[in-house]
């Protein structure tokens, strides 16, 4: 069995946020004090992460009041598109699961070029070459398994084993950006494809609204196996939940939780400061306290995590995923309903 990050770690609190400001020179603190006003953040981050990220940002920029709309990526984008259609988009900053959704907004001319960003320490594959969006962390998706599962899958194909009939739960790509990526990757992997997804349905797998619901069902034993983002599994295991995270032998998928500034942003200085914080050394170090892989290679991952270079991923063609996203969601809906 190929199990990622076998060692448990202590889940850290928000104390690092409070210490960030103390590390900065007086001149920089004065400049930060000049950034103020309301900032509208639309995000698909889990509530805990959104709250912690804002606290860490406010430790450096105390005069900015961050107003948040938080939901799944699909619902966040639906709200934003509704506002755009009405001629009154309210978001200043968008922080969502995947780059595919950002590419669609970029194609519509909705994103600002972030020429202010320092991207020296961020690998070029994690941000748009026009800097209209930039990844903030690495989040992989694999398998979460209850410790009492009578059969523990080692591969994606193992999910079709009759021993798991009625025991599999996954997030729906109709709600979750990370789930949309994995369905797109499965459907374009020759050894899997749509027959694999149809096989999941035949094996009585269910699709639920988001990753949180997947974790809950596997942790309580209602289901034995789930498709889940890595950090949720590890945070739960560290708190004593009977779950483990497994890397399927075919490979993981990943998202980078990219951030972007809308070209209609009403508080550009605060929006620029927020995105700059997310990709700064301080922001990258803070994200590791939430259990995420940093994108900066010089930042140490959370305790027990391997180096990013050691992870195995399914092939993912970003252009193909973007072009096929709508058709993928429709076909998935035809199979699973919803």
Secondary structure, 3 states (H helix, E strand, C coil): CCCCCCCCCCCCCCHHHHHHHHHCCHHHHHHHHCCCEEEEEEECCCHHHHHHHHHHHHHHCCCEEEEEEECCHHHHHHHHHHHHHCCCCCCCEEECCCHHHHHHHHHCCCECCCCCCCCCCECHHHECCCCCCECCCEEEEEEEEECCCCCCCCCCHHHHCHHHCCCEEEECCCCCHHHHHHHHHHHCCCCCHHHHHHHHHHCCCEEECCHHHHHHHHHCCCCCEEEEEHHHHHHHHHCCCCEEEECCCCCEEEECCCEEEECCCCCHHHHHHHHHHHHCHHHHHHHHHCCCECCECCCCCCCCCCCHHHCCECCCCHHHHHHHHHHHHHHHHHHHCC
